[in-house]
């Protein structure tokens, strides 16, 4: 059961991340990864990146990732209550 629970939780995390990334990109035309990379590394990897990020756009991306985490908690609690995982 634990193997099935781990497979389900990985699938849920992956599906939620892909869905959130799709809607975030559709709304803002940006991806999540820019807020999590240091500016020097981002400019080294993509010198022609046209996205200018101020503090509020970085906060917007962090909030989007935190919302993914909050929406994933209910299925995680449900899997734990059904006996697939023993997290709590």
GUPA-95869 format. One record per residue: residue number from 0; residue in one letter; y, z, x of N, C-alpha, C in turn. Coordinates in steps of 0.1 Angstrom, whole numbers, padded with zeros to 4 digits. Each point is the difference from the previous one (the first is absolute). Layout:
N
+-----+------+---------+-------+--------+----------+-------+---------+---------+-------+--------+
:  nr : rest : n.north :  n.up : n.east : ca.north : ca.up : ca.east : c.north :  c.up : c.east :
+-----+------+---------+-------+--------+----------+-------+---------+---------+-------+--------+
: NUM :    a :       Y :     Z :      X :        Y :     Z :       X :       Y :     Z :      X :
...
+-----+------+---------+-------+--------+----------+-------+---------+---------+-------+--------+
END
This chain:
88
+-----+------+---------+-------+--------+----------+-------+---------+---------+-------+--------+
:  nr : rest : n.north :  n.up : n.east : ca.north : ca.up : ca.east : c.north :  c.up : c.east :
+-----+------+---------+-------+--------+----------+-------+---------+---------+-------+--------+
:   0 :    x :   -0012 :  0000 :   0008 :     0012 :  0000 :   -0008 :    0013 :  0000 :   0009 :
:   1 :    x :   -0001 :  0007 :   0011 :     0012 :  0000 :    0008 :    0003 : -0014 :   0006 :
:   2 :    x :   -0010 : -0007 :   0004 :     0002 : -0014 :    0005 :    0007 : -0008 :  -0011 :
:   3 :    x :   -0005 :  0001 :  -0012 :     0006 : -0008 :   -0011 :    0014 :  0005 :  -0003 :
:   4 :    x :    0002 :  0013 :   0001 :     0014 :  0005 :   -0002 :    0009 : -0005 :   0011 :
:   5 :    x :   -0004 :  0000 :   0013 :     0008 : -0006 :    0010 :    0003 : -0014 :  -0001 :
:   6 :    x :   -0010 : -0008 :  -0005 :     0002 : -0014 :   -0002 :    0010 : -0002 :  -0011 :
:   7 :    x :   -0001 :  0008 :  -0011 :     0009 : -0001 :   -0011 :    0015 :  0003 :   0004 :
:   8 :    x :    0001 :  0011 :   0008 :     0013 :  0004 :    0004 :    0007 : -0010 :   0009 :
:   9 :    x :   -0008 : -0006 :   0009 :     0006 : -0010 :    0009 :    0004 : -0012 :  -0008 :
:  10 :    x :   -0008 : -0004 :  -0010 :     0003 : -0011 :   -0008 :    0013 :  0003 :  -0008 :
:  11 :    x :    0001 :  0012 :  -0006 :     0012 :  0004 :   -0008 :    0012 :  0000 :   0009 :
:  12 :    x :    0000 :  0005 :   0012 :     0011 :  0000 :    0009 :    0004 : -0014 :   0004 :
:  13 :    x :   -0010 : -0008 :   0003 :     0003 : -0014 :    0004 :    0007 : -0008 :  -0012 :
:  14 :    x :   -0006 :  0002 :  -0011 :     0005 : -0007 :   -0012 :    0014 :  0004 :  -0004 :
:  15 :    x :    0002 :  0013 :   0001 :     0014 :  0006 :   -0003 :    0010 : -0005 :   0010 :
:  16 :    x :   -0004 :  0000 :   0013 :     0009 : -0005 :    0010 :    0004 : -0014 :  -0002 :
:  17 :    x :   -0010 : -0009 :  -0002 :     0002 : -0014 :   -0002 :    0009 : -0002 :  -0013 :
:  18 :    x :   -0003 :  0007 :  -0010 :     0008 : -0002 :   -0013 :    0015 :  0005 :   0003 :
:  19 :    x :    0001 :  0011 :   0006 :     0014 :  0005 :    0003 :    0007 : -0009 :   0009 :
:  20 :    x :   -0007 : -0005 :   0010 :     0007 : -0010 :    0010 :    0004 : -0012 :  -0007 :
:  21 :    x :   -0008 : -0005 :  -0010 :     0003 : -0012 :   -0007 :    0013 :  0002 :  -0009 :
:  22 :    x :    0000 :  0011 :  -0007 :     0011 :  0002 :   -0009 :    0013 :  0003 :   0008 :
:  23 :    x :   -0002 :  0008 :   0011 :     0012 :  0003 :    0009 :    0006 : -0013 :   0006 :
:  24 :    x :   -0009 : -0009 :   0005 :     0004 : -0012 :    0006 :    0007 : -0009 :  -0011 :
:  25 :    x :   -0006 :  0000 :  -0012 :     0006 : -0009 :   -0010 :    0014 :  0005 :  -0004 :
:  26 :    x :    0001 :  0013 :   0000 :     0013 :  0006 :   -0004 :    0011 : -0001 :   0011 :
:  27 :    x :   -0004 :  0003 :   0013 :     0010 :  0001 :    0010 :    0000 : -0011 :   0011 :
:  28 :    x :   -0011 : -0008 :   0000 :    -0003 : -0010 :    0010 :   -0001 :  0006 :   0014 :
:  29 :    x :   -0006 :  0012 :   0000 :    -0003 :  0007 :    0013 :   -0013 :  0006 :  -0001 :
:  30 :    x :   -0006 :  0003 :   0012 :    -0013 :  0007 :    0000 :    0002 :  0014 :   0005 :
:  31 :    x :   -0010 :  0008 :  -0002 :     0001 :  0015 :    0003 :    0001 :  0002 :   0015 :
:  32 :    x :   -0006 : -0008 :   0008 :    -0002 :  0004 :    0014 :    0013 :  0001 :   0008 :
:  33 :    x :    0011 : -0006 :  -0005 :     0013 :  0000 :    0008 :    0005 :  0015 :   0001 :
:  34 :    x :   -0001 :  0008 :  -0010 :     0005 :  0013 :    0001 :   -0008 :  0009 :   0009 :
:  35 :    x :   -0012 : -0003 :   0003 :    -0009 :  0009 :    0008 :    0000 : -0004 :   0014 :
:  36 :    x :    0006 : -0011 :   0004 :     0000 : -0004 :    0014 :    0014 :  0004 :   0006 :
:  37 :    x :    0000 :  0004 :   0013 :     0013 :  0002 :    0006 :    0007 : -0013 :   0002 :
:  38 :    x :    0013 :  0001 :   0000 :     0008 : -0012 :    0000 :   -0002 : -0009 :   0012 :
:  39 :    x :   -0001 :  0007 :   0012 :    -0002 : -0008 :    0012 :   -0013 : -0008 :   0000 :
:  40 :    x :   -0011 :  0007 :  -0005 :    -0013 : -0007 :   -0001 :    0001 : -0012 :  -0010 :
:  41 :    x :    0007 :  0003 :  -0011 :     0001 : -0011 :   -0010 :    0008 : -0012 :   0005 :
:  42 :    x :    0010 :  0003 :   0008 :     0008 : -0011 :    0006 :   -0008 : -0007 :   0011 :
:  43 :    x :   -0009 :  0007 :   0007 :    -0008 : -0006 :    0010 :   -0011 : -0009 :  -0006 :
:  44 :    x :   -0006 :  0004 :  -0011 :    -0010 : -0008 :   -0006 :    0005 : -0011 :  -0008 :
:  45 :    x :    0011 :  0002 :  -0007 :     0006 : -0011 :   -0009 :    0015 : -0001 :   0004 :
:  46 :    x :    0004 : -0007 :   0010 :     0014 : -0001 :    0004 :    0008 : -0007 :  -0010 :
:  47 :    x :   -0006 : -0009 :  -0009 :     0008 : -0007 :   -0009 :   -0001 :  0006 :  -0014 :
:  48 :    x :   -0003 :  0013 :  -0001 :    -0001 :  0006 :   -0013 :    0014 :  0001 :  -0006 :
:  49 :    x :    0002 : -0005 :  -0012 :     0014 :  0000 :   -0006 :    0002 :  0012 :  -0009 :
:  50 :    x :   -0010 :  0009 :  -0002 :     0002 :  0011 :   -0008 :    0008 :  0011 :   0007 :
:  51 :    x :    0012 :  0003 :  -0005 :     0008 :  0011 :    0005 :   -0003 :  0013 :  -0008 :
:  52 :    x :   -0004 :  0010 :   0006 :    -0004 :  0012 :   -0007 :    0010 :  0011 :   0003 :
:  53 :    x :    0006 :  0005 :  -0011 :     0008 :  0012 :    0001 :   -0008 :  0012 :  -0004 :
:  54 :    x :    0006 :  0012 :  -0001 :    -0007 :  0012 :   -0003 :   -0006 : -0001 :  -0014 :
:  55 :    x :    0007 : -0006 :  -0009 :    -0005 :  0000 :   -0014 :   -0012 : -0009 :  -0002 :
:  56 :    x :   -0001 : -0011 :   0008 :    -0011 : -0009 :   -0001 :   -0013 :  0007 :   0006 :
:  57 :    x :    0002 :  0007 :   0011 :    -0011 :  0008 :    0006 :   -0005 :  0010 :  -0010 :
:  58 :    x :    0009 :  0007 :  -0006 :    -0004 :  0011 :   -0010 :   -0007 : -0007 :  -0012 :
:  59 :    x :    0004 : -0012 :  -0004 :    -0006 : -0007 :   -0011 :   -0015 : -0003 :   0004 :
:  60 :    x :   -0002 : -0004 :   0012 :    -0014 : -0003 :    0004 :   -0008 :  0012 :   0001 :
:  61 :    x :    0005 :  0011 :   0005 :    -0007 :  0013 :    0001 :   -0003 :  0005 :  -0014 :
:  62 :    x :    0009 : -0002 :  -0010 :    -0002 :  0005 :   -0013 :   -0011 : -0008 :  -0007 :
:  63 :    x :   -0001 : -0013 :   0003 :    -0010 : -0009 :   -0006 :   -0014 :  0005 :   0005 :
:  64 :    x :   -0001 :  0003 :   0013 :    -0013 :  0005 :    0005 :   -0004 :  0013 :  -0006 :
:  65 :    x :    0010 :  0009 :  -0001 :    -0003 :  0013 :   -0007 :   -0004 : -0002 :  -0014 :
:  66 :    x :    0006 : -0009 :  -0007 :    -0005 : -0003 :   -0014 :   -0014 : -0005 :  -0001 :
:  67 :    x :   -0004 : -0008 :   0010 :    -0014 : -0004 :    0001 :   -0009 :  0013 :   0001 :
:  68 :    x :    0004 :  0009 :   0009 :    -0008 :  0012 :    0001 :   -0001 :  0008 :  -0012 :
:  69 :    x :    0011 :  0001 :  -0008 :     0000 :  0008 :   -0012 :   -0008 : -0007 :  -0011 :
:  70 :    x :   -0001 : -0013 :   0000 :    -0008 : -0007 :   -0010 :   -0015 :  0000 :   0003 :
:  71 :    x :   -0003 :  0002 :   0013 :    -0014 :  0000 :    0005 :   -0006 :  0014 :  -0003 :
:  72 :    x :    0008 :  0010 :  -0001 :    -0005 :  0014 :   -0002 :   -0008 :  0002 :  -0012 :
:  73 :    x :    0003 : -0006 :  -0012 :    -0007 :  0001 :   -0012 :   -0014 : -0005 :   0001 :
:  74 :    x :   -0002 : -0013 :   0005 :    -0014 : -0004 :    0002 :   -0008 :  0008 :   0011 :
:  75 :    x :    0007 :  0005 :   0010 :    -0007 :  0009 :    0009 :   -0005 :  0013 :  -0006 :
:  76 :    x :    0009 :  0006 :  -0008 :    -0004 :  0012 :   -0007 :   -0012 : -0003 :  -0010 :
:  77 :    x :    0001 : -0011 :  -0007 :    -0011 : -0004 :   -0009 :   -0013 : -0002 :   0008 :
:  78 :    x :    0000 : -0007 :   0011 :    -0012 : -0001 :    0008 :   -0005 :  0013 :   0005 :
:  79 :    x :    0009 :  0009 :   0003 :    -0005 :  0013 :    0004 :   -0006 :  0008 :  -0011 :
:  80 :    x :    0006 : -0001 :  -0012 :    -0006 :  0007 :   -0012 :   -0013 : -0006 :  -0004 :
:  81 :    x :   -0002 : -0013 :   0002 :    -0013 : -0006 :   -0004 :   -0011 :  0003 :   0010 :
:  82 :    x :    0004 :  0005 :   0011 :    -0011 :  0004 :    0010 :   -0001 : -0011 :   0011 :
:  83 :    x :    0008 : -0010 :   0000 :    -0002 : -0010 :    0011 :    0006 :  0005 :   0013 :
:  84 :    x :    0010 :  0008 :   0000 :     0006 :  0005 :    0012 :    0001 :  0015 :  -0002 :
:  85 :    x :    0001 :  0007 :   0012 :     0002 :  0015 :   -0001 :    0013 :  0003 :   0008 :
:  86 :    x :    0011 : -0005 :  -0005 :     0012 :  0002 :    0008 :    0008 :  0012 :  -0004 :
:  87 :    x :   -0001 :  0005 :  -0013 :     0007 :  0011 :   -0004 :   -0008 :  0012 :  -0003 :
+-----+------+---------+-------+--------+----------+-------+---------+---------+-------+--------+
END
